[in-house]
Amino acid sequence: DAGITQSPRHKVTETGTPVTLRCHQTENHRYMYWYRQDPGHGLRLIHYSYGVKDTDKGEVSDGYSVSRSKTEDFLLTLESATSSQTSVYFCAIREGGTDTQYFGPGTRLTVL
Amino acid sequence: SQQGEEDPQALSIQEGENATMNCSYKTSINNLQWYRQNSGRGLVHLILIRSNEREKHSGRLRVTLDTSKKSSSLLITASRAADTASYFCAGSGGGADGLTFGKGTHLIIQP
């Protein structure tokens, strides 16, 4: 599992509330990623990070922000959650030597 | 936009048979990765094939890559009930790029 944990694993929230999801890794990987998975769409890239305080947008970044103040933590924030952000969110790291991406267990977020 | 498109979307075979899934992609890639996802679970990495490779094996898995046709295939030999899952291909342009996924093939192995 490449030492990746995500918290919380499940969350139910209401429209308009802020939500922060956390991804934590223990193996000092430089690259980290946030994806969302929805039925009929597969996984889509939201944001990624290539180092502390270095982040960039992915395919579906609208409504999301990220922060990376430490190598081990990559935070995904929904500033004002909407029902369209109900999804399963996966964090991933890229193993530098092989380019392989390994995924965390996922967070199931429901926005009512 | 989806990079990969898996074919078929769903596949049901008998245990012991071979299962073949295909993936087509749109833009140039540095590598292509295959993943397995059991229902309601996370993604398990199966194999990575680079753009300069044509075939790769790992246990009962065989992956091919044809960059001229922008396509890849995953073959699972001697299928088992535990192989029942969704399988995804995902392409990367290299560097810091994230992966661009297809929508997956749902494989059902009938006992």
Interface residues (C-beta under 8 A of the other chain):
Chain A: Y31 Y33 Y35 G40 H41 G42 L43 R44 L45 Y48 Y50 D56 G58 E59 F90 A92 R94 T98 D99 T100 Q101 Y102 F103 G104 P105 G106
Chain B: S1 Q2 N30 N31 Q33 Y35 R41 G42 L43 H45 L48 F88 A90 S92 G94 A96 G98 L99 T100 F101 G102 K103 G104
